[in-house]
Amino acid sequence: MKTTRATSFLLLCCLAAGSLAPAQTRSSASDRTSVDLTIYNQNLALVREERTMDLLKGMNRIIVPDIPATIDGTSLHFSSLTDPPAVKVIEQNYQYDLVHQAKLMEKYIGREVEFFRNNNETNKEYSVKGKLLATGWQPQPGYRPYGGNAPYYATGQMIAEIDGKIEIGPAGRLVLPGLPEGLILKPQLEWLVANSRQGLHRTEISYLAGQLTWSCSYVALLNANDSQIDLTGWVTIINNSGTTFKNAGLKLVAGDVNLVNNEQAGYGLRKSMNMAEASTAAPQFQQKELFEYKLYTLQRRTDIRNNETKQIELTSAKNILAKKIFMYDGLSDQWRYWANNYSYREQGSFGQQSGKKVGVYVAFKNDEQSGLGIALPKGSVRVYKRDSDGKEQFVGEDEIDHTPKDEELKLFLGNAFDIVGEHTQQNFRVIVPGHVVDETIEIKVRNHKSEPVEILVVEHPWRWNEWDITKSSAGWEKVDQTTVRFPLKLKKDEEKVVTYTIRYNW
């Protein structure tokens, strides 16, 4: 109660002391004493600025024009760091009624304007006055891009009344007497504050803005025998917010932050680089925890210019232990469409489909022993390998999700050229109608490489979740209720056949 009364008393005093027209303080980008950005990988950024302002006692109108055109006007916050109780915010406004040819003309409809025309005989310019009746432009309804200006489309020609006559598309150059009230050149913020302490105030402004986003991309280089990998992670920051942030502190948040009615824009930049040139200096980002997310703080300040794409190295590690994995999944993802569907359980024609491609993966662990051991943000991973001439060649790419430390990453890079698989149904029997079926599957894998390989054959018991493999020609392991693996070793130019019988009960 005391706090409420004190605030009310402060406001009354300021209103009494202030004149009808509040004192105006106008700030600019050069008045920023510091700016810090926290950018989320969901097309969103929190901007925090500190500015020094000279405030009079009483009512003050504060205008800050150098702000992003993509600001969320409902997220504004203003406070005095010098004397927080002395400054009370009465109003805050985000103004974005920007100058546009069509909008300027709209303001002068029904008003007198001037047209400058050229006299062909004297080759001199003269002016005529008339009343503007129509602009020839129409705003596109229901669409408001960042910055507040709706796009306009032409609906005809300008119409004006000149010397009592109506002219459609009047000749000459239209000249308007001035900039109408309310239109501004750039988006700006405006606060009306009551101040009880006259003098310089160190103030803090914060807001959320869109079109400031970041993503992560990785570049990897495999060694000659695919047993080690060098990895460099790059942060890509894209600033299309409409303003430049100089000497800014930078923090990046990785994680799935819930946003209400969030419109995400997908940005990404994939970059190739010579891994031999990767930096060996101390990491530029320090990773810490923030709620259930990861926070990466740049250990220096940087300039983030408008309409700029900036890349900064996030992490780098060399000679990470890696393993190449061949995997044959004859049904691929088709089985997911039939899984546990009652109408398909006793239909032997389902599950006969077979792909021949054998996928090739590279797996490694994100741990300190490998030189990593930090939370890796989601992003694309491009993998390269040197050919027999020592030149880097692109061998595939994959996407990784947010990956904590000590977790394994497995990258799918493509399909093996010299390894072929076949998946066929050898037998299907209904043992007890509506309750029990048997199915026999045969898998063939052929290795045409000039070296031995290890292949994981993956099968999916999809007809029902109660099953048992009653017979198998090879050892197998159950990964989960819908995945069985048969690890195989094949010599050069060898073919192996795996046959198994599975029984479903329901």
C-alpha positions as CSV (number, residue, x, y, z in Angstrom):
1,M,0.0,0.0,0.0
2,K,2.9,2.4,0.9
3,T,4.5,1.7,-2.5
4,T,1.3,2.4,-4.4
5,R,0.7,5.7,-2.6
6,A,4.3,6.8,-3.1
7,T,4.0,6.1,-6.8
8,S,0.7,7.9,-7.1
9,F,2.2,10.9,-5.2
10,L,5.2,10.9,-7.5
11,L,3.0,11.0,-10.6
12,L,0.8,13.8,-9.3
13,C,3.9,15.9,-8.4
14,C,5.3,15.3,-11.9
15,L,2.1,16.2,-13.6
16,A,1.8,19.4,-11.5
17,A,5.4,20.4,-12.1
18,G,5.3,19.6,-15.8
19,S,4.0,21.9,-18.5
20,L,1.2,21.0,-21.0
21,A,4.0,20.1,-23.5
22,P,6.4,17.6,-22.0
23,A,10.1,18.1,-22.4
24,Q,11.4,16.1,-25.4
25,T,14.6,14.0,-25.3
26,R,15.7,12.5,-28.6
27,S,18.3,9.7,-28.6
28,S,20.3,8.2,-31.5
29,A,22.5,5.1,-32.1
30,S,25.6,7.2,-31.0
31,D,24.0,7.7,-27.6
32,R,24.1,4.0,-26.8
33,T,26.7,3.3,-24.1
34,S,26.3,-0.4,-24.6
35,V,24.1,-3.0,-26.4
36,D,23.7,-6.7,-25.8
37,L,21.9,-9.2,-28.0
38,T,20.6,-12.6,-27.0
39,I,19.6,-14.4,-30.2
40,Y,17.5,-17.5,-30.3
41,N,17.5,-20.1,-33.1
42,Q,13.8,-19.4,-33.7
43,N,14.0,-16.1,-35.5
44,L,13.9,-14.0,-32.3
45,A,16.3,-11.8,-30.4
46,L,16.3,-10.0,-27.1
47,V,17.9,-6.6,-27.4
48,R,19.2,-4.7,-24.3
49,E,20.5,-1.2,-24.6
50,E,22.0,1.3,-22.2
51,R,21.7,5.0,-23.0
52,T,22.5,8.2,-21.1
53,M,19.7,10.7,-21.2
54,D,19.2,14.2,-19.7
55,L,15.8,14.2,-18.1
56,L,14.0,17.3,-16.7
57,K,11.9,17.2,-13.6
58,G,8.3,16.6,-14.5
59,M,7.0,15.0,-17.7
60,N,9.4,14.0,-20.4
61,R,8.8,12.6,-23.9
62,I,11.7,10.2,-24.9
63,I,12.2,9.3,-28.6
64,V,14.5,6.5,-29.7
65,P,14.6,6.2,-33.5
66,D,17.4,3.7,-34.1
67,I,15.6,0.5,-33.4
68,P,14.8,-2.6,-35.5
69,A,11.9,-2.4,-37.9
70,T,11.0,-6.0,-36.7
71,I,10.4,-5.1,-33.1
72,D,7.6,-6.6,-31.0
73,G,5.9,-3.5,-29.7
74,T,4.3,-5.4,-26.8
75,S,7.7,-6.4,-25.4
76,L,9.1,-2.9,-24.6
77,H,10.7,-2.1,-21.2
78,F,12.3,1.2,-20.1
79,S,13.8,2.0,-16.7
80,S,16.4,4.3,-15.1
81,L,19.4,2.5,-13.7
82,T,20.6,5.7,-12.0
83,D,17.4,6.2,-9.9
84,P,14.7,3.5,-10.7
85,P,12.0,4.9,-8.3
86,A,12.4,8.5,-9.8
87,V,11.3,7.6,-13.3
88,K,7.7,6.3,-13.9
89,V,6.7,5.2,-17.4
90,I,3.3,6.7,-18.3
91,E,3.0,5.6,-21.9
92,Q,5.2,3.6,-24.3
93,N,4.6,3.5,-28.1
94,Y,6.1,1.7,-31.1
95,Q,5.7,4.0,-34.1
96,Y,6.0,2.6,-37.6
97,D,3.8,4.7,-39.9
98,L,6.7,5.0,-42.4
99,V,6.9,7.3,-45.4
100,H,5.7,5.7,-48.7
101,Q,4.8,7.3,-52.0
102,A,1.2,6.0,-51.8
103,K,0.8,6.8,-48.1
104,L,2.1,10.4,-48.7
105,M,-0.5,10.9,-51.5
106,E,-3.3,9.5,-49.3
107,K,-2.7,12.2,-46.8
108,Y,-3.3,14.9,-49.5
109,I,-6.5,13.5,-51.0
110,G,-9.0,16.4,-51.1
111,R,-6.2,18.9,-50.5
112,E,-4.5,21.4,-52.8
113,V,-1.3,20.1,-54.5
114,E,1.1,21.5,-57.1
115,F,2.1,20.1,-60.5
116,F,5.3,21.3,-62.2
117,R,5.0,21.1,-66.0
118,N,7.4,22.0,-68.9
119,N,6.6,24.6,-71.5
120,N,7.8,23.1,-74.8
121,E,8.1,26.5,-76.5
122,T,10.2,28.2,-73.8
123,N,11.6,25.0,-72.4
124,K,10.9,26.4,-69.0
125,E,9.1,24.8,-66.1
126,Y,5.9,26.3,-64.7
127,S,3.4,25.1,-62.0
128,V,-0.3,24.6,-61.8
129,K,-2.3,23.9,-58.7
130,G,-5.2,21.5,-58.3
131,K,-7.0,19.2,-55.9
132,L,-5.8,15.6,-55.5
133,L,-8.8,13.2,-55.9
134,A,-7.2,9.7,-56.2
135,T,-3.7,8.3,-55.8
136,G,-3.9,5.4,-58.2
137,W,-2.6,3.1,-55.4
138,Q,-4.4,0.7,-53.2
139,P,-3.0,-1.0,-50.0
140,Q,-3.1,-4.8,-49.9
141,P,-5.5,-5.6,-47.1
142,G,-4.6,-8.0,-44.3
143,Y,-0.9,-7.9,-44.9
144,R,1.6,-6.1,-42.6
145,P,5.3,-6.9,-43.1
146,Y,7.9,-5.9,-40.6
147,G,8.2,-2.1,-40.5
148,G,4.4,-1.4,-40.7
149,N,4.2,-0.5,-44.4
150,A,1.6,-2.5,-46.2
151,P,2.5,-3.3,-49.8
152,Y,0.6,-1.2,-52.4
153,Y,-0.5,-2.2,-55.8
154,A,-1.6,0.1,-58.8
155,T,-5.3,0.4,-59.3
156,G,-5.2,3.0,-62.1
157,Q,-3.8,6.4,-62.6
158,M,-3.7,9.5,-60.4
159,I,-6.7,11.7,-60.6
160,A,-6.7,15.5,-59.9
161,E,-9.1,18.5,-60.4
162,I,-7.2,21.3,-62.2
163,D,-8.9,24.5,-63.3
164,G,-12.3,23.0,-62.7
165,K,-11.6,20.0,-64.9
166,I,-10.9,16.4,-63.9
167,E,-7.6,15.1,-65.2
168,I,-6.7,11.4,-65.2
169,G,-3.0,10.9,-65.0
170,P,-2.3,14.6,-64.9
171,A,0.9,15.7,-66.7
172,G,3.8,17.1,-64.7
173,R,5.7,16.4,-61.6
174,L,3.7,16.2,-58.4
175,V,5.1,18.3,-55.5
176,L,3.7,18.2,-52.0
177,P,4.0,21.1,-49.6
178,G,5.4,19.1,-46.7
179,L,5.7,15.8,-44.8
180,P,2.2,15.1,-43.2
181,E,2.1,14.8,-39.5
182,G,2.4,11.3,-38.2
183,L,4.6,9.9,-40.9
184,I,8.2,9.0,-40.0
185,L,11.3,8.0,-41.9
186,K,12.3,5.1,-39.7
187,P,10.5,3.1,-36.9
188,Q,11.0,4.6,-33.5
189,L,10.1,4.1,-29.9
190,E,8.5,6.8,-27.7
191,W,8.0,6.9,-24.0
192,L,6.1,9.4,-21.9
193,V,7.8,9.3,-18.4
194,A,7.3,11.2,-15.2
195,N,10.6,12.1,-13.5
196,S,11.3,13.5,-10.0
197,R,15.1,13.6,-10.3
198,Q,16.5,16.1,-12.8
199,G,19.8,15.4,-14.5
200,L,21.6,12.7,-16.4
201,H,20.1,9.2,-16.1
202,R,21.7,6.0,-17.2
203,T,18.7,4.2,-18.7
204,E,18.0,0.6,-19.9
205,I,15.8,-0.3,-22.8
206,S,14.9,-3.8,-23.8
207,Y,12.6,-5.4,-26.4
208,L,12.2,-8.5,-28.5
209,A,12.8,-8.3,-32.3
210,G,12.4,-10.7,-35.2
211,Q,14.6,-11.2,-38.3
212,L,17.6,-11.7,-36.1
213,T,18.4,-15.3,-36.1
214,W,21.3,-17.8,-35.9
215,S,21.9,-21.3,-37.0
216,C,24.8,-23.7,-36.7
217,S,26.6,-25.6,-39.5
218,Y,29.5,-28.0,-39.3
219,V,32.3,-28.9,-41.6
220,A,34.0,-32.3,-41.2
221,L,37.0,-34.0,-42.8
222,L,37.4,-37.7,-42.8
223,N,40.9,-39.3,-42.8
224,A,42.1,-41.8,-45.4
225,N,40.7,-44.9,-43.7
226,D,37.6,-43.3,-42.2
227,S,38.7,-43.9,-38.7
228,Q,39.1,-40.3,-37.6
229,I,37.3,-37.0,-38.3
230,D,38.1,-33.3,-37.9
231,L,35.1,-31.2,-37.0
232,T,34.6,-27.4,-37.0
233,G,31.3,-25.8,-36.0
234,W,30.3,-22.4,-37.3
235,V,27.6,-20.0,-36.0
236,T,25.8,-18.1,-38.7
237,I,24.1,-14.9,-37.7
238,I,21.7,-13.2,-40.1
239,N,20.5,-9.7,-39.3
240,N,17.6,-8.4,-41.4
241,S,16.1,-6.4,-38.5
242,G,16.6,-3.0,-40.1
243,T,19.3,-1.7,-37.7
244,T,23.0,-2.1,-37.0
245,F,24.4,-3.0,-33.6
246,K,28.0,-1.9,-33.1
247,N,30.3,-3.2,-30.5
248,A,27.6,-5.5,-29.2
249,G,27.7,-8.2,-26.6
250,L,26.5,-11.5,-28.1
251,K,24.8,-14.5,-26.5
252,L,23.1,-17.4,-28.4
253,V,20.5,-19.7,-26.9
254,A,20.1,-23.2,-28.3
255,G,17.1,-25.2,-27.4
256,D,13.4,-25.5,-28.2
257,V,11.9,-22.4,-26.6
258,N,8.1,-22.3,-26.7
259,L,6.8,-19.3,-28.5
260,V,3.1,-18.3,-28.9
261,N,2.1,-17.9,-32.5
262,N,5.7,-17.8,-33.6
263,E,6.3,-17.4,-37.3
264,Q,9.7,-18.9,-38.0
265,A,11.8,-18.0,-41.0
266,G,14.3,-20.6,-42.0
267,Y,17.7,-19.3,-42.7
268,G,20.9,-21.2,-43.2
269,L,24.3,-20.9,-44.7
270,R,26.4,-23.8,-45.7
271,K,30.1,-23.2,-45.9
272,S,33.0,-25.3,-47.0
273,M,36.4,-24.7,-45.6
274,N,39.9,-26.3,-45.7
275,M,40.1,-28.1,-42.3
276,A,43.8,-27.5,-42.3
277,E,43.1,-23.8,-41.8
278,A,40.8,-24.3,-38.8
279,S,41.7,-22.1,-35.9
280,T,43.5,-23.7,-33.0
281,A,43.0,-20.6,-30.7
282,A,41.0,-20.7,-27.5
283,P,37.3,-21.2,-28.1
284,Q,35.5,-17.9,-28.9
285,F,32.2,-19.0,-27.2
286,Q,31.8,-20.1,-23.6
287,Q,28.9,-22.5,-23.0
288,K,26.7,-22.3,-19.9
289,E,23.3,-23.5,-18.7
290,L,20.1,-21.3,-19.0
291,F,17.0,-23.0,-17.6
292,E,16.7,-26.2,-19.8
293,Y,18.6,-24.6,-22.7
294,K,22.2,-23.9,-23.6
295,L,23.7,-20.4,-23.6
296,Y,26.8,-19.6,-25.7
297,T,28.5,-16.3,-24.9
298,L,31.0,-14.7,-27.3
299,Q,34.1,-13.8,-25.3
300,R,34.5,-10.5,-27.1
301,R,32.2,-7.8,-28.6
302,T,31.4,-7.6,-32.3
303,D,29.5,-5.5,-34.9
304,I,26.3,-7.0,-36.3
305,R,25.3,-4.9,-39.3
306,N,21.9,-4.7,-40.9
307,N,21.5,-7.0,-43.9
308,E,24.6,-8.9,-42.9
309,T,25.4,-12.6,-42.6
310,K,28.2,-13.2,-40.1
311,Q,30.0,-16.4,-39.3
312,I,31.9,-17.1,-36.1
313,E,33.6,-20.3,-35.1
314,L,31.8,-22.2,-32.3
315,T,34.0,-25.2,-31.7
316,S,36.8,-27.1,-33.4
317,A,38.3,-30.6,-32.7
318,K,40.8,-32.8,-34.6
319,N,41.4,-36.5,-34.8
320,I,38.0,-37.5,-33.3
321,L,37.7,-41.3,-33.3
322,A,35.1,-42.3,-35.9
323,K,33.6,-45.4,-37.4
324,K,32.1,-46.0,-40.8
325,I,28.9,-48.1,-40.6
326,F,27.1,-49.9,-43.4
327,M,23.4,-50.6,-42.7
328,Y,20.9,-52.5,-44.9
329,D,17.2,-51.8,-44.1
330,G,15.3,-53.6,-46.8
331,L,11.9,-52.2,-45.8
332,S,13.2,-48.8,-45.0
333,D,10.4,-46.7,-43.5
334,Q,7.6,-48.4,-45.5
335,W,6.7,-50.6,-42.5
336,R,5.6,-47.6,-40.5
337,Y,2.5,-47.3,-42.7
338,W,1.4,-50.8,-41.9
339,A,2.6,-51.2,-38.3
340,N,0.0,-52.7,-35.9
341,N,-2.8,-52.2,-38.4
342,Y,-5.4,-55.0,-37.9
343,S,-6.4,-55.2,-41.6
344,Y,-2.8,-56.0,-42.7
345,R,-1.8,-58.7,-40.1
346,E,-2.9,-61.7,-42.2
347,Q,-2.2,-60.3,-45.6
348,G,1.0,-61.9,-46.8
349,S,1.4,-59.4,-49.8
350,F,2.4,-56.7,-47.4
351,G,6.1,-56.7,-46.4
352,Q,7.4,-58.2,-49.7
353,Q,8.8,-54.8,-50.8
354,S,12.5,-54.6,-51.0
355,G,15.1,-51.9,-51.4
356,K,18.6,-52.7,-52.6
357,K,20.5,-49.7,-51.2
358,V,22.9,-50.1,-48.3
359,G,23.3,-46.9,-46.4
360,V,26.7,-45.6,-45.2
361,Y,27.0,-43.7,-41.9
362,V,29.8,-42.2,-39.9
363,A,29.5,-42.3,-36.1
364,F,31.5,-40.5,-33.5
365,K,31.1,-39.4,-29.8
366,N,30.6,-35.9,-28.5
367,D,32.9,-36.2,-25.5
368,E,36.0,-34.4,-24.0
369,Q,38.2,-37.3,-25.0
370,S,37.4,-36.5,-28.6
371,G,38.1,-32.8,-28.1
372,L,34.5,-31.8,-28.1
373,G,32.3,-32.4,-25.0
374,I,30.1,-29.4,-25.3
375,A,26.4,-29.3,-26.2
376,L,26.3,-29.1,-30.0
377,P,23.4,-27.0,-31.4
378,K,21.3,-28.5,-34.2
379,G,22.5,-27.9,-37.7
380,S,23.8,-29.3,-41.0
381,V,27.0,-31.3,-41.1
382,R,29.0,-31.3,-44.4
383,V,31.6,-34.1,-44.7
384,Y,34.6,-34.0,-46.9
385,K,37.4,-36.4,-47.7
386,R,40.7,-36.1,-49.6
387,D,41.0,-38.0,-52.9
388,S,44.2,-39.7,-54.1
389,D,45.5,-36.3,-55.3
390,G,45.1,-34.9,-51.8
391,K,42.2,-32.7,-52.8
392,E,39.1,-32.3,-50.6
393,Q,35.9,-33.8,-52.1
394,F,32.4,-33.6,-50.7
395,V,31.1,-37.0,-49.7
396,G,27.7,-36.2,-48.1
397,E,25.8,-34.2,-45.5
398,D,23.2,-34.7,-42.8
399,E,21.3,-32.8,-40.1
400,I,21.9,-33.2,-36.4
401,D,19.5,-32.2,-33.6
402,H,20.6,-30.5,-30.4
403,T,23.1,-33.0,-29.0
404,P,24.2,-33.0,-25.3
405,K,27.8,-33.9,-24.4
406,D,28.8,-37.6,-24.2
407,E,26.1,-38.6,-26.8
408,E,26.9,-40.3,-30.1
409,L,26.3,-38.7,-33.4
410,K,25.5,-40.8,-36.5
411,L,25.6,-39.1,-39.8
412,F,23.9,-40.6,-42.9
413,L,26.1,-39.7,-45.9
414,G,24.5,-41.7,-48.7
415,N,24.4,-45.2,-50.2
416,A,27.3,-47.5,-50.8
417,F,28.1,-48.2,-54.4
418,D,29.6,-51.7,-54.1
419,I,27.3,-53.3,-51.6
420,V,23.9,-54.6,-52.5
421,G,21.1,-56.1,-50.4
422,E,17.9,-58.0,-51.1
423,H,14.9,-58.6,-48.8
424,T,12.4,-61.3,-49.8
425,Q,9.5,-63.1,-48.2
426,Q,10.0,-66.8,-48.5
427,N,6.9,-68.1,-46.8
428,F,3.7,-66.8,-45.1
429,R,1.2,-69.0,-43.2
430,V,-1.9,-68.3,-41.1
431,I,-1.5,-70.8,-38.2
432,V,-4.7,-69.8,-36.3
433,P,-7.0,-67.5,-38.2
434,G,-7.3,-64.2,-36.4
435,H,-4.6,-65.1,-33.9
436,V,-1.3,-66.5,-35.2
437,V,0.8,-66.1,-38.4
438,D,4.3,-67.3,-39.4
439,E,6.5,-65.4,-41.8
440,T,9.8,-66.4,-43.2
441,I,12.2,-63.7,-44.5
442,E,15.4,-64.1,-46.5
443,I,18.0,-61.4,-46.7
444,K,21.0,-61.5,-49.1
445,V,23.9,-59.1,-48.9
446,R,26.7,-58.9,-51.5
447,N,30.0,-57.2,-51.0
448,H,31.7,-56.2,-54.3
449,K,34.3,-54.0,-52.6
450,S,38.0,-55.0,-52.7
451,E,38.1,-55.2,-48.9
452,P,36.1,-56.9,-46.1
453,V,33.2,-55.0,-44.5
454,E,30.8,-55.1,-41.6
455,I,27.1,-54.6,-42.3
456,L,24.2,-54.2,-39.9
457,V,21.1,-55.8,-41.4
458,V,18.0,-54.2,-39.9
459,E,14.6,-55.8,-39.9
460,H,11.2,-54.6,-38.5
461,P,8.6,-56.9,-37.0
462,W,5.6,-54.7,-37.9
463,R,2.5,-57.0,-38.0
464,W,1.9,-56.9,-34.2
465,N,3.8,-56.0,-31.0
466,E,3.8,-59.6,-29.7
467,W,6.2,-61.7,-31.7
468,D,9.1,-64.1,-31.4
469,I,11.8,-65.2,-33.9
470,T,11.4,-69.0,-33.8
471,K,14.3,-69.8,-36.3
472,S,17.3,-67.9,-37.6
473,S,20.4,-68.8,-39.6
474,A,22.4,-66.0,-38.0
475,G,22.8,-64.3,-34.6
476,W,20.5,-61.4,-34.0
477,E,19.8,-58.8,-31.3
478,K,16.6,-57.0,-30.4
479,V,17.0,-53.2,-30.4
480,D,13.4,-52.4,-29.5
481,Q,9.9,-53.8,-30.2
482,T,10.0,-52.9,-33.9
483,T,13.8,-53.3,-34.7
484,V,16.0,-56.4,-35.0
485,R,19.6,-56.3,-36.1
486,F,21.8,-59.0,-37.7
487,P,25.5,-58.0,-37.6
488,L,27.4,-59.5,-40.6
489,K,31.0,-59.6,-41.7
490,L,31.6,-60.1,-45.4
491,K,34.9,-60.8,-47.1
492,K,35.8,-59.3,-50.4
493,D,33.3,-60.4,-53.2
494,E,31.4,-62.5,-50.7
495,E,27.6,-63.0,-50.4
496,K,25.8,-63.9,-47.2
497,V,22.3,-65.1,-46.7
498,V,20.2,-64.7,-43.6
499,T,16.9,-66.5,-43.2
500,Y,14.7,-66.2,-40.2
501,T,11.1,-67.1,-39.2
502,I,9.0,-64.9,-37.0
503,R,5.7,-65.7,-35.4
504,Y,3.1,-63.1,-34.5
505,N,0.4,-63.7,-31.8
506,W,-2.6,-61.5,-31.0
